[in-house]
Amino acid sequence: MSFLSLLILPLFLSSAKVEVFFSATDGCKDKIIKSINSAQKSIKIAIYHITSREIMQALIDAKKRGLDIKIVADGEQAKDKFSKVSLLIKEGIDVKITDYSTRKKRFLTPKMHHKFMIIDRKYVMTGSFNFTASAEELNDENCVFIYDSVEVVEKFEREFERLWKISQ
């Protein structure tokens, strides 16, 4: 994080409510599922990797309730045999995959490494937590929920829309 970001971030969060959860002790996955289940209009997700059956099922159920769901997933991880991306697409969820093949450099492969979710354009979940069993059961991960900050939601919305436009 840049020095300028450290100066500006408090301005965005001055009126916001922030909740922090850790996978080892607080159950990030359950909080994410609860957020999906309580969504009323829309869910936008940018996620590096999704293998969690429970999160996938919550998203499918939300789609069946009539929610507008859009997901941008990393192209390489979407090919993983455990990825739930193809199942989400099969269930009618709008999923786009990043294609950074033209940006590869020698031994480096770019990644869409975001992990964030926007619920009803009202609040954001972000952090290190991929939607995977490993994130919940093995790794030390975090998820941060930011409520009551129009500025934060708008910033994540802009990033999501940028990713949506460049993905297939």
N, CA, C and O of each residue as an XYZ file, in Angstrom:
672
protein
N       0.854     -1.172      0.000
C       0.000      0.000      0.000
C       0.899      1.234      0.000
O       1.865      1.312      0.760
N       0.575      2.179     -0.847
C       1.396      3.377     -0.958
C       1.148      4.319      0.213
O       0.137      4.225      0.909
N       2.084      5.216      0.410
C       1.959      6.212      1.472
C       0.712      7.059      1.270
O       0.000      7.365      2.226
N       0.450      7.437      0.018
C      -0.735      8.239     -0.285
C      -2.012      7.479      0.073
O      -2.958      8.071      0.593
N      -2.045      6.177     -0.202
C      -3.213      5.364      0.151
C      -3.441      5.359      1.654
O      -4.580      5.422      2.117
N      -2.358      5.284      2.413
C      -2.482      5.302      3.869
C      -3.064      6.619      4.374
O      -3.761      6.648      5.388
N      -2.776      7.697      3.670
C      -3.331      8.995      4.057
C      -4.799      9.131      3.669
O      -5.584      9.746      4.391
N      -5.164      8.557      2.529
C      -6.517      8.719      2.000
C      -7.497      7.715      2.599
O      -8.665      8.051      2.794
N      -7.061      6.498      2.894
C      -7.955      5.454      3.377
C      -8.798      5.882      4.575
O      -9.996      5.598      4.587
N      -8.236      6.548      5.579
C      -9.082      6.974      6.703
C     -10.232      7.890      6.291
O     -11.279      7.887      6.939
N     -10.059      8.668      5.234
C     -11.149      9.521      4.763
C     -12.317      8.687      4.267
O     -13.475      9.036      4.496
N     -12.013      7.570      3.578
C     -13.058      6.686      3.082
C     -13.763      5.964      4.227
O     -14.964      5.703      4.157
N     -13.025      5.647      5.267
C     -13.561      4.812      6.333
C     -14.050      5.591      7.542
O     -14.452      4.982      8.533
N     -14.029      6.910      7.494
C     -14.364      7.707      8.671
C     -15.758      7.408      9.208
O     -15.951      7.389     10.424
N     -16.731      7.175      8.337
C     -18.089      6.888      8.806
C     -18.447      5.414      8.637
O     -19.571      5.009      8.936
N     -17.518      4.632      8.171
C     -17.800      3.229      7.868
C     -17.763      2.363      9.117
O     -17.071      2.653     10.093
N     -18.531      1.298      9.044
C     -18.458      0.242     10.049
C     -17.620     -0.874      9.433
O     -17.872     -1.287      8.301
N     -16.640     -1.357     10.160
C     -15.734     -2.383      9.643
C     -15.767     -3.589     10.578
O     -15.654     -3.449     11.796
N     -15.923     -4.777      9.988
C     -15.837     -6.029     10.735
C     -14.714     -6.860     10.132
O     -14.599     -6.969      8.912
N     -13.889     -7.443     10.989
C     -12.751     -8.247     10.545
C     -12.912     -9.662     11.091
O     -13.208     -9.867     12.268
N     -12.711    -10.619     10.210
C     -12.822    -12.024     10.588
C     -11.569    -12.762     10.124
O     -10.961    -12.405      9.115
N     -11.193    -13.796     10.877
C     -10.058    -14.637     10.524
C     -10.548    -16.068     10.365
O     -11.375    -16.544     11.143
N     -10.032    -16.745      9.352
C     -10.543    -18.078      9.025
C     -10.321    -19.078     10.152
O     -11.171    -19.933     10.401
N      -9.198    -18.978     10.824
C      -8.872    -19.968     11.854
C      -9.800    -19.888     13.066
O     -10.021    -20.891     13.745
N     -10.342    -18.704     13.340
C     -11.117    -18.545     14.572
C     -12.528    -18.019     14.378
O     -13.392    -18.257     15.222
N     -12.781    -17.312     13.289
C     -14.048    -16.592     13.168
C     -14.989    -17.115     12.089
O     -16.138    -16.679     12.024
N     -14.542    -18.021     11.256
C     -15.422    -18.575     10.234
C     -15.760    -17.619      9.111
O     -16.918    -17.234      8.949
N     -14.769    -17.235      8.339
C     -15.002    -16.345      7.189
C     -16.043    -16.923      6.241
O     -16.927    -16.206      5.771
N     -15.940    -18.208      5.961
C     -16.855    -18.829      5.000
C     -18.305    -18.646      5.431
O     -19.154    -18.307      4.607
N     -18.596    -18.863      6.699
C     -19.971    -18.721      7.181
C     -20.465    -17.285      7.053
O     -21.627    -17.056      6.718
N     -19.599    -16.330      7.315
C     -19.972    -14.919      7.184
C     -20.240    -14.576      5.717
O     -21.173    -13.833      5.413
N     -19.432    -15.109      4.820
C     -19.627    -14.878      3.382
C     -20.960    -15.483      2.931
O     -21.722    -14.841      2.209
N     -21.236    -16.709      3.352
C     -22.497    -17.360      2.989
C     -23.682    -16.586      3.557
O     -24.691    -16.411      2.874
N     -23.572    -16.131      4.776
C     -24.646    -15.327      5.384
C     -24.898    -14.057      4.565
O     -26.047    -13.662      4.367
N     -23.838    -13.430      4.096
C     -23.978    -12.225      3.272
C     -24.652    -12.541      1.940
O     -25.514    -11.790      1.484
N     -24.263    -13.641      1.324
C     -24.893    -14.054      0.064
C     -26.375    -14.344      0.296
O     -27.227    -13.926     -0.488
N     -26.675    -15.058      1.374
C     -28.062    -15.423      1.669
C     -28.935    -14.219      1.998
O     -30.142    -14.247      1.757
N     -28.345    -13.170      2.544
C     -29.140    -11.991      2.919
C     -29.199    -10.940      1.807
O     -29.921     -9.951      1.933
N     -28.455    -11.140      0.734
C     -28.486    -10.188     -0.387
C     -29.890    -10.141     -0.976
O     -30.596    -11.148     -1.019
N     -30.282     -8.945     -1.429
C     -31.637     -8.767     -1.944
C     -31.688     -8.445     -3.429
O     -32.685     -8.744     -4.086
N     -30.623     -7.834     -3.980
C     -30.675     -7.410     -5.380
C     -29.516     -7.936     -6.216
O     -29.719     -8.523     -7.278
N     -28.295     -7.719     -5.723
C     -27.147     -8.029     -6.581
C     -25.927     -8.442     -5.774
O     -25.746     -8.063     -4.617
N     -25.100     -9.236     -6.440
C     -23.810     -9.649     -5.888
C     -22.804     -9.571     -7.024
O     -23.017    -10.133     -8.099
N     -21.708     -8.871     -6.775
C     -20.595     -8.838     -7.724
C     -19.372     -9.373     -6.998
O     -19.057     -8.959     -5.882
N     -18.692    -10.302     -7.660
C     -17.540    -10.953     -7.040
C     -16.365    -10.936     -7.998
O     -16.509    -11.257     -9.178
N     -15.207    -10.562     -7.491
C     -13.937    -10.759     -8.194
C     -13.150    -11.716     -7.310
O     -12.810    -11.387     -6.174
N     -12.866    -12.896     -7.836
C     -12.258    -13.922     -6.994
C     -11.182    -14.677     -7.764
O     -11.355    -15.023     -8.933
N     -10.090    -14.919     -7.094
C      -8.979    -15.652     -7.686
C      -9.337    -17.128     -7.873
O      -9.096    -17.700     -8.936
N      -9.910    -17.738     -6.836
C     -10.166    -19.175     -6.891
C     -11.441    -19.499     -6.122
O     -11.660    -18.981     -5.027
N     -12.281    -20.356     -6.695
C     -13.510    -20.783     -6.017
C     -13.667    -22.288     -6.164
O     -13.871    -22.809     -7.260
N     -13.567    -22.977     -5.023
C     -13.779    -24.423     -4.994
C     -14.792    -24.822     -3.922
O     -15.182    -25.988     -3.855
N     -15.216    -23.898     -3.099
C     -16.120    -24.194     -1.990
C     -17.515    -24.559     -2.494
O     -18.183    -23.754     -3.144
N     -17.942    -25.776     -2.186
C     -19.290    -26.212     -2.570
C     -20.359    -25.379     -1.870
O     -21.385    -25.042     -2.461
N     -20.106    -25.050     -0.601
C     -21.099    -24.307      0.174
C     -21.302    -22.901     -0.382
O     -22.439    -22.441     -0.495
N     -20.231    -22.223     -0.725
C     -20.354    -20.877     -1.299
C     -20.989    -20.967     -2.679
O     -21.842    -20.150     -3.027
N     -20.576    -21.961     -3.472
C     -21.180    -22.150     -4.789
C     -22.690    -22.352     -4.657
O     -23.463    -21.743     -5.396
N     -23.108    -23.195     -3.728
C     -24.540    -23.463     -3.560
C     -25.288    -22.215     -3.103
O     -26.410    -21.973     -3.548
N     -24.687    -21.425     -2.228
C     -25.325    -20.172     -1.791
C     -25.512    -19.232     -2.979
O     -26.539    -18.561     -3.080
N     -24.536    -19.177     -3.871
C     -24.655    -18.332     -5.067
C     -25.741    -18.850     -6.010
O     -26.506    -18.062     -6.567
N     -25.810    -20.151     -6.186
C     -26.856    -20.740     -7.033
C     -28.234    -20.452     -6.439
O     -29.163    -20.093     -7.163
N     -28.364    -20.608     -5.128
C     -29.643    -20.320     -4.468
C     -30.016    -18.849     -4.614
O     -31.186    -18.521     -4.812
N     -29.028    -17.963     -4.517
C     -29.286    -16.526     -4.685
C     -29.754    -16.232     -6.108
O     -30.653    -15.416     -6.310
N     -29.155    -16.886     -7.080
C     -29.581    -16.725     -8.475
C     -31.031    -17.181     -8.639
O     -31.813    -16.533     -9.335
N     -31.383    -18.284     -8.003
C     -32.757    -18.798     -8.078
C     -33.751    -17.853     -7.403
O     -34.933    -17.846     -7.746
N     -33.272    -17.054     -6.441
C     -34.129    -16.046     -5.799
C     -34.282    -14.806     -6.669
O     -35.011    -13.880     -6.312
N     -33.593    -14.785     -7.815
C     -33.735    -13.675     -8.747
C     -32.674    -12.599     -8.648
O     -32.815    -11.539     -9.257
N     -31.615    -12.848     -7.894
C     -30.557    -11.850     -7.772
C     -29.723    -11.769     -9.043
O     -29.543    -12.757     -9.754
N     -29.223    -10.579     -9.309
C     -28.280    -10.353    -10.404
C     -26.892    -10.668     -9.858
O     -26.392     -9.962     -8.981
N     -26.274    -11.715    -10.369
C     -24.960    -12.137     -9.875
C     -23.970    -12.098    -11.022
O     -24.208    -12.654    -12.094
N     -22.854    -11.430    -10.772
C     -21.766    -11.369    -11.746
C     -20.473    -11.730    -11.030
O     -20.204    -11.273     -9.919
N     -19.683    -12.560    -11.696
C     -18.413    -13.003    -11.123
C     -17.322    -12.849    -12.167
O     -17.499    -13.218    -13.327
N     -16.191    -12.300    -11.743
C     -14.973    -12.304    -12.553
C     -13.995    -13.226    -11.838
O     -13.705    -13.041    -10.656
N     -13.488    -14.224    -12.565
C     -12.572    -15.200    -11.983
C     -11.261    -15.219    -12.761
O     -11.222    -14.891    -13.947
N     -10.206    -15.604    -12.085
C      -8.894    -15.722    -12.717
C      -8.917    -16.853    -13.747
O      -9.401    -17.950    -13.469
N      -8.393    -16.573    -14.925
C      -8.417    -17.532    -16.021
C      -7.687    -18.829    -15.739
O      -8.180    -19.903    -16.082
N      -6.539    -18.749    -15.129
C      -5.772    -19.967    -14.848
C      -6.464    -20.812    -13.787
O      -6.563    -22.031    -13.931
N      -6.941    -20.176    -12.726
C      -7.598    -20.926    -11.656
C      -8.936    -21.509    -12.106
O      -9.354    -22.556    -11.613
N      -9.604    -20.838    -13.037
C     -10.887    -21.341    -13.541
C     -10.718    -22.683    -14.244
O     -11.673    -23.455    -14.336
N      -9.512    -22.971    -14.742
C      -9.228    -24.239    -15.423
C      -8.930    -25.377    -14.446
O      -8.898    -26.542    -14.840
N      -8.716    -25.043    -13.187
C      -8.389    -26.039    -12.173
C      -9.514    -27.073    -12.072
O     -10.691    -26.721    -12.152
N      -9.158    -28.335    -11.900
C     -10.175    -29.393    -11.891
C     -11.143    -29.278    -10.715
O     -12.234    -29.845    -10.764
N     -10.767    -28.558     -9.667
C     -11.653    -28.388     -8.519
C     -12.471    -27.097     -8.583
O     -13.332    -26.863     -7.734
N     -12.206    -26.272     -9.577
C     -12.904    -24.990     -9.705
C     -14.401    -25.206     -9.926
O     -14.818    -26.135    -10.617
N     -15.189    -24.330     -9.325
C     -16.650    -24.396     -9.472
C     -17.165    -23.446    -10.549
O     -18.376    -23.296    -10.707
N     -16.271    -22.805    -11.289
C     -16.669    -21.812    -12.286
C     -17.607    -22.407    -13.332
O     -18.646    -21.815    -13.627
N     -17.266    -23.563    -13.897
C     -18.115    -24.140    -14.949
C     -19.495    -24.505    -14.412
O     -20.487    -24.376    -15.130
N     -19.573    -24.954    -13.173
C     -20.873    -25.271    -12.575
C     -21.712    -24.014    -12.371
O     -22.926    -24.037    -12.574
N     -21.074    -22.921    -11.971
C     -21.793    -21.656    -11.795
C     -22.344    -21.165    -13.133
O     -23.479    -20.693    -13.210
N     -21.537    -21.280    -14.178
C     -21.982    -20.883    -15.519
C     -23.172    -21.749    -15.942
O     -24.163    -21.246    -16.472
N     -23.058    -23.053    -15.700
C     -24.133    -23.987    -16.055
C     -25.449    -23.632    -15.349
O     -26.533    -23.885    -15.875
N     -25.340    -23.050    -14.165
C     -26.528    -22.658    -13.394
C     -27.057    -21.277    -13.787
O     -27.987    -20.765    -13.163
N     -26.465    -20.677    -14.820
C     -26.971    -19.405    -15.324
C     -26.383    -18.165    -14.687
O     -26.885    -17.060    -14.897
N     -25.335    -18.332    -13.918
C     -24.681    -17.180    -13.294
C     -23.719    -16.564    -14.305
O     -22.967    -17.272    -14.975
N     -23.754    -15.238    -14.405
C     -22.858    -14.522    -15.321
C     -21.437    -14.567    -14.776
O     -21.136    -13.959    -13.749
N     -20.571    -15.290    -15.468
C     -19.170    -15.403    -15.067
C     -18.304    -15.008    -16.248
O     -18.516    -15.466    -17.370
N     -17.338    -14.164    -15.987
C     -16.328    -13.842    -16.990
C     -14.970    -14.260    -16.445
O     -14.712    -14.213    -15.243
N     -14.120    -14.665    -17.368
C     -12.796    -15.179    -17.034
C     -11.748    -14.211    -17.567
O     -11.829    -13.757    -18.709
N     -10.774    -13.904    -16.734
C      -9.694    -13.038    -17.201
C      -8.793    -13.809    -18.149
O      -8.587    -15.012    -17.990
N      -8.266    -13.114    -19.123
C      -7.305    -13.697    -20.055
C      -6.107    -12.764    -20.114
O      -6.116    -11.756    -20.820
N      -5.090    -13.118    -19.365
C      -3.888    -12.293    -19.317
C      -2.766    -12.905    -20.152
O      -1.598    -12.573    -19.954
N      -3.110    -13.797    -21.085
C      -2.085    -14.507    -21.853
C      -1.172    -13.556    -22.619
O       0.004    -13.861    -22.822
N      -1.689    -12.422    -23.041
C      -0.848    -11.473    -23.779
C       0.072    -10.692    -22.852
O       0.982    -10.004    -23.313
N      -0.161    -10.795    -21.553
C       0.666    -10.065    -20.590
C       1.749    -10.931    -19.954
O       2.507    -10.450    -19.112
N       1.833    -12.207    -20.349
C       2.846    -13.093    -19.774
C       4.236    -12.567    -20.081
O       4.496    -12.036    -21.160
N       5.114    -12.725    -19.115
C       6.504    -12.319    -19.287
C       7.404    -13.448    -18.819
O       7.409    -13.814    -17.644
N       8.139    -13.975    -19.725
C       9.088    -15.048    -19.454
C       8.528    -16.111    -18.530
O       7.741    -16.950    -18.969
N       8.911    -16.097    -17.267
C       8.444    -17.119    -16.333
C       7.292    -16.620    -15.460
O       6.839    -17.329    -14.562
N       6.826    -15.420    -15.719
C       5.793    -14.823    -14.881
C       4.438    -14.865    -15.575
O       4.321    -14.530    -16.754
N       3.434    -15.272    -14.842
C       2.069    -15.281    -15.356
C       1.238    -14.335    -14.508
O       1.114    -14.543    -13.301
N       0.668    -13.307    -15.107
C      -0.170    -12.382    -14.336
C      -1.418    -13.087    -13.809
O      -1.895    -14.058    -14.397
N      -1.928    -12.587    -12.706
C      -3.108    -13.173    -12.082
C      -4.141    -12.093    -11.794
O      -3.788    -10.949    -11.508
N      -5.397    -12.451    -11.868
C      -6.450    -11.614    -11.313
C      -6.576    -12.131     -9.886
O      -7.294    -13.098     -9.628
N      -5.889    -11.494     -8.980
C      -5.694    -12.024     -7.635
C      -6.630    -11.397     -6.609
O      -6.471    -11.613     -5.408
N      -7.596    -10.627     -7.074
C      -8.560    -10.008     -6.157
C      -9.383    -11.060     -5.435
O      -9.572    -12.180     -5.908
N      -9.860    -10.650     -4.273
C     -10.838    -11.422     -3.511
C     -11.773    -10.393     -2.902
O     -11.557     -9.937     -1.779
N     -12.821    -10.023     -3.650
C     -13.793     -9.097     -3.072
C     -15.191     -9.386     -3.578
O     -15.389     -9.998     -4.627
N     -16.152     -8.924     -2.797
C     -17.559     -9.139     -3.098
C     -18.317     -7.866     -2.728
O     -18.109     -7.295     -1.657
N     -19.189     -7.435     -3.621
C     -20.031     -6.262     -3.382
C     -21.468     -6.763     -3.266
O     -21.983     -7.408     -4.179
N     -22.104     -6.465     -2.149
C     -23.470     -6.918     -1.906
C     -24.433     -5.742     -2.023
O     -24.308     -4.751     -1.303
N     -25.391     -5.860     -2.931
C     -26.469     -4.873     -3.093
C     -25.969     -3.434     -3.238
O     -26.691     -2.486     -2.929
N     -24.742     -3.280     -3.705
C     -24.122     -1.947     -3.823
C     -24.129     -1.199     -2.493
O     -24.087      0.030     -2.460
N     -24.182     -1.965     -1.385
C     -24.252     -1.364     -0.054
C     -22.994     -1.595      0.769
O     -22.577     -0.725      1.534
N     -22.392     -2.764      0.613
C     -21.182     -3.042      1.387
C     -20.261     -3.985      0.624
O     -20.644     -4.616     -0.361
N     -19.033     -4.051      1.121
C     -17.960     -4.789      0.448
C     -17.326     -5.767      1.421
O     -17.140     -5.460      2.599
N     -16.994     -6.954      0.913
C     -16.136     -7.889      1.621
C     -14.850     -7.972      0.814
O     -14.886     -8.117     -0.408
N     -13.727     -7.883      1.490
C     -12.433     -8.017      0.825
C     -11.466     -8.691      1.796
O     -11.808     -8.912      2.958
N     -10.291     -9.011      1.338
C      -9.292     -9.642      2.198
C      -8.501    -10.674      1.429
O      -8.431    -10.629      0.200
N      -7.906    -11.603      2.153
C      -7.063    -12.619      1.520
C      -7.822    -13.912      1.232
O      -7.270    -14.827      0.621
N      -9.059    -13.998      1.656
C      -9.833    -15.236      1.642
C     -10.336    -15.605      0.251
O     -11.216    -14.937     -0.292
N      -9.774    -16.679     -0.331
C     -10.339    -17.273     -1.541
C     -11.535    -18.115     -1.125
O     -11.640    -18.520      0.032
N     -12.422    -18.374     -2.050
C     -13.611    -19.165     -1.741
C     -13.266    -20.645     -1.882
O     -13.775    -21.335     -2.766
N     -12.393    -21.117     -0.996
C     -11.883    -22.488     -1.053
C     -11.902    -23.121      0.334
O     -11.917    -22.426      1.349
N     -11.901    -24.447      0.360
C     -11.807    -25.167      1.628
C     -10.471    -24.883      2.302
O     -10.407    -24.761      3.525
N      -9.412    -24.776      1.520
C      -8.092    -24.483      2.095
C      -8.089    -23.161      2.841
O      -7.485    -23.043      3.908
N      -8.767    -22.165      2.278
C      -8.814    -20.851      2.929
C      -9.509    -20.950      4.281
O      -9.108    -20.287      5.237
N     -10.538    -21.767      4.362
C     -11.298    -21.889      5.607
C     -10.637    -22.831      6.602
O     -10.637    -22.558      7.803
N     -10.072    -23.940      6.120
C      -9.647    -25.001      7.022
C      -8.145    -25.097      7.255
O      -7.718    -25.616      8.287
N      -7.333    -24.608      6.320
C      -5.888    -24.797      6.434
C      -5.103    -23.501      6.589
O      -4.203    -23.405      7.424
N      -5.447    -22.523      5.791
C      -4.644    -21.299      5.719
C      -5.031    -20.297      6.795
O      -6.123    -20.357      7.360
N      -4.125    -19.386      7.062
C      -4.443    -18.210      7.872
C      -4.896    -17.134      6.905
O      -4.095    -16.603      6.136
N      -6.170    -16.814      6.943
C      -6.780    -15.874      6.001
C      -7.605    -14.851      6.770
O      -7.889    -15.016      7.956
N      -7.980    -13.795      6.064
C      -8.852    -12.786      6.661
C      -9.910    -12.362      5.667
O      -9.732    -12.471      4.454
N     -11.011    -11.878      6.203
C     -12.014    -11.211      5.380
C     -12.500     -9.994      6.162
O     -12.773    -10.062      7.360
N     -12.596     -8.897      5.451
C     -12.954     -7.614      6.045
C     -14.239     -7.139      5.377
O     -14.319     -7.060      4.151
N     -15.232     -6.827      6.183
C     -16.502     -6.298      5.691
C     -16.547     -4.813      5.994
O     -16.322     -4.395      7.130
N     -16.838     -4.021      4.979
C     -16.886     -2.564      5.116
C     -18.299     -2.112      4.767
O     -18.756     -2.262      3.634
N     -18.982     -1.553      5.769
C     -20.365     -1.097      5.625
C     -20.415      0.429      5.690
O     -19.500      1.070      6.208
N     -21.475      0.988      5.167
C     -21.776      2.423      5.330
C     -20.707      3.341      4.758
O     -20.440      4.404      5.320
N     -20.097      2.949      3.661
C     -19.145      3.826      2.985
C     -19.417      3.797      1.483
O     -18.971      2.897      0.772
N     -20.146      4.784      1.024
C     -20.455      4.900     -0.400
C     -19.168      4.968     -1.212
O     -19.076      4.382     -2.290
N     -18.180      5.682     -0.694
C     -16.918      5.853     -1.420
C     -16.200      4.525     -1.626
O     -15.683      4.258     -2.711
N     -16.167      3.697     -0.593
C     -15.500      2.398     -0.712
C     -16.251      1.516     -1.708
O     -15.636      0.893     -2.575
N     -17.569      1.462     -1.587
C     -18.365      0.650     -2.515
C     -18.144      1.121     -3.949
O     -17.951      0.301     -4.847
N     -18.170      2.428     -4.169
C     -17.977      2.955     -5.524
C     -16.598      2.613     -6.071
O     -16.460      2.308     -7.256
N     -15.591      2.660     -5.231
C     -14.230      2.328     -5.679
C     -14.160      0.856     -6.116
O     -13.591      0.543     -7.162
N     -14.732     -0.032     -5.320
C     -14.754     -1.447     -5.691
C     -15.631     -1.686     -6.920
O     -15.305     -2.526     -7.758
N     -16.735     -0.955     -7.032
C     -17.594     -1.057     -8.229
C     -16.803     -0.704     -9.489
O     -16.894     -1.399    -10.501
N     -16.034      0.373     -9.420
C     -15.233      0.785    -10.586
C     -14.216     -0.288    -10.957
O     -14.023     -0.585    -12.136
N     -13.573     -0.864     -9.960
C     -12.599     -1.920    -10.246
C     -13.295     -3.146    -10.832
O     -12.789     -3.759    -11.772
N     -14.443     -3.501    -10.283
C     -15.175     -4.642    -10.830
C     -15.554     -4.386    -12.283
O     -15.368     -5.261    -13.129
N     -16.077     -3.218    -12.584
C     -16.488     -2.895    -13.956
C     -15.294     -2.898    -14.912
O     -15.427     -3.307    -16.066
N     -14.137     -2.446    -14.444
C     -12.926     -2.492    -15.268
C     -12.590     -3.946    -15.611
O     -12.316     -4.275    -16.765
N     -12.617     -4.804    -14.600
C     -12.326     -6.224    -14.819
C     -13.368     -6.869    -15.727
O     -13.026     -7.670    -16.597
N     -14.620     -6.526    -15.528
C     -15.710     -7.097    -16.329
C     -15.505     -6.771    -17.807
O     -15.712     -7.622    -18.673
N     -15.100     -5.544    -18.085
C     -14.914     -5.103    -19.474
C     -13.762     -5.816    -20.167
O     -13.827     -6.068    -21.370
N     -12.709     -6.144    -19.427
C     -11.533     -6.749    -20.060
C     -11.563     -8.279    -20.037
O     -10.649     -8.926    -20.549
N     -12.602     -8.853    -19.451
C     -12.679    -10.314    -19.323
C     -13.638    -10.898    -20.349
O     -14.433    -10.187    -20.963
N     -13.543    -12.208    -20.517
C     -14.362    -12.893    -21.530
C     -15.369    -13.829    -20.886
O     -16.139    -14.485    -21.589
